[in-house]
Amino acid sequence: MAKKEQIAGAFNSIIGDQRIRTKKDKVNPVGIALDPEELGRLDQIANELKQSRHAVLLYAVRDFIRRYDQGERPKTKTETKTLLDAS
């Protein structure tokens, strides 16, 4: 198993070192809803990697954006829905 420093280095290569932020840098918090199984799995992963939930989620989002920008697209499907007209 990798040492904590190696894991932290891998995370920092994608998410950047959070300590170098200045007060002028604007960040916008975003919330997500996870079901109990997803939250439990996130906690397991964070504990295994010796990272915070925040670091794992930030890594996942930044990795997704990086891969998306490189042309890797998630699978999608189109659904047609019929809704009641409430007017």
Secondary structure as GFF3:
##gff-version 3
##sequence-region A 1 87
A	DSSP	alpha_helix	4	15	.	.	.	ID=ss1
A	DSSP	three_ten_helix	18	20	.	.	.	ID=ss2
A	DSSP	alpha_helix	36	49	.	.	.	ID=ss3
A	DSSP	alpha_helix	53	69	.	.	.	ID=ss4
###
